[in-house]
């Protein structure tokens, strides 16, 4: 399901991503992506209350629209935050983070459904709900601080010689 939603939404959202990055600042586009991920994740949880599959699909498709917004942000992020000699490494690390996150999601799903019996649909439904809750907790824990703390560029470093001297330094 995740692969299908990603495949269907990737091309149109990539064009939307290019448009957004050309019109507004990168950190604002990334905040939009965080909101999309957060809201899509919690829409999926609506299936726990009504027992229907459509909220999972709707939430998953909505969640998948955020992926190109994040993927296309990598180069702009690295150009704004890292000096020339570190940009290649930073871009590679950001690029590796995407498949590592996918691997973690697959491992988490596999571990949660390990040993399930086909004859027990109630157990399967309970495990799906538990997996969605777990994913939502992770998505919330990542997107909310990211949404709040994200800046366009880091604060410029002020050399020690340019800093005002403090007459007293104390930890108390």
C-alpha positions, 0 to 999 in steps of 0.5 A: 500500500505504501509503495502504491501511494508513493508511486501514484503521488510522486510525479504530481507532487514533484511538480507541486514541489518545484513550484512551491520551492520557486515561490516560497522559502525552503523552510516554509515548504518543509513546514508544509511537508511536516504538516502533511505528514503529521495530518496524514498519519493521524487520518490513518488512525481513524480506521481504528474507530470505524473498522474501515480501510478507506481512512488508512488509504486516504491517510497513506496517500496524503502522507505520501504527498510529503515525500517529494517535498522532503526529497527535493529539499535535500540539495537546498538544505545542504547548500544553505547549511554546509560550506562548499567542502562539506556539501557532498558529504552532507547530501550523501548522508541526507540521501542515505537517511531515506532508504534507512528510514524505509528499512526501519519501517519495514523492520518495525512492521515485520517485527510487529507482525511476527508469529501472527496466525492467519485464522485470527482477523481480530489479532491482525486488526489489533496489530495493524492498529498498534503499528499505526499508533507506533508510526504516529508516535514516531511521526509526531515526535519527528515532525513537531520539533522539526516544524517548530525549530526549522530555519532557512539557514543556521545562525552565523558564527560570531568569532570569539574576538568579536563577542562582547566580554562578560564580566562574570561567568557563573553556572548559578 
